[in-house]
Amino acid sequence: MANKDDNRHNNPSGNWEPDPYHRHDQRWWSGSRWSQKVKSDSEIQIDPPGVVPRPVDQSSLGKPVDPITGVRNPLRKVSPYVPHLLILGFLLLAGTCILAVFAVFG
């Protein structure tokens, strides 16, 4: 496989290669990058290259997986009463400030 990849990258004229995005049978390699020209069942079509060249590692299918570690827990749901409590807290603070002003200057 490495020799084929080396030959592909050293061929400046381009050629049809297996589609690294796994959406078609073949994709045109221009000699420096993947083209939007694809071939499926001997029919040539246009499909822009994808972002991830190998989204699924075919060798990992059918094997047991390792547990996921080091992931943060999702955020807790916020109570629907939080906005009401914030308003109540603001009103209490404003009332306290008003009473303090009356106590000092009244």
N, C-alpha and C positions, 0 to 999 in steps of 0.2 A: 504494500500500500504506500509506503514512504517513497518508493521509486516512482510510482505513478504520480504522486503529488509533486515530486521534484520535476518530473517531465512536464506536467501540466503547467507549472509555474515558469518553466524555462522555454515554453513554446509561445513565441510572441504572435504567431499567426492565429491562434485560437482553435478550439475544437469543442465537440459535444462531450460533456462529462455527466456522470450521475448527478442529479439535482441534490445539492447539499441541504436544501430546505425540505426535502422529502415531499414535495407537492406534485412533482411531475417525474417522468422517467429520466429525462435529461435536461440540462441547462447549458447554454452556450458560455464557455469560458473564453474571454477575449484575449487572453494572454497576460492580463494584469488584473482583471476583476470579473465577477459574474455579471452576465447580461440579463436583460428582461426577456430574451428569447428562450422559450422552453419547448420541449417536444414530449408529447404523450401519445402513445399509440400511433407513431409516425406522423402526427399532426402538429404543425408548428403553431404556437400561440404566443401571446405576450402576457407575462406575469412578473411584476417588479420583484427583485430579490427581497427576501425577508431580512429581519434584523438579526435573528439568532440562527446560525448555520446548522446547528444540531440541537434542537430543543429536547429531544429524547435520546438518551444513550441506549441504543438497542441491546447492548450487552448486559444492562442492568435489569431487563425485563425477566420476570420469573424468579428472581432471587429475593430472599428476605431482606427487609429494609431495616436500617438502624433507627432507633427512636430519635425524634427531634429533641435537641437539648439547647439550652442557652437562649430560649425565646421568652420574651417578656409576656406576662399575662395581659389579656385585653383590659382596657379601662372598664371600671365599674359603671353601671348605669347610674345616671344622675336622677335623683328624686324629682318628680314633677313639682314639688313644693318649694324647690330652691328659689325660683324667682319671687315667690310670695314672701319667703323668709328674708330675702335681700331687701325687699321694699319695707318690710316691717322693721328690720334693723336700721335702715336709713331713717325712717320716721322716728324711731326711738332716739337715735343719735341727734337728729335735728331738734327734737323736743328737749333733750338734755342740754343742748347748746343754748336754746332759747331761754330755758329756766336759769342757766348759769349767767346769761347776760342780765336777766332781770334781778338775779340775786346780787350781782356785783354793782350794777348801776341803778337799781331800783330802790 
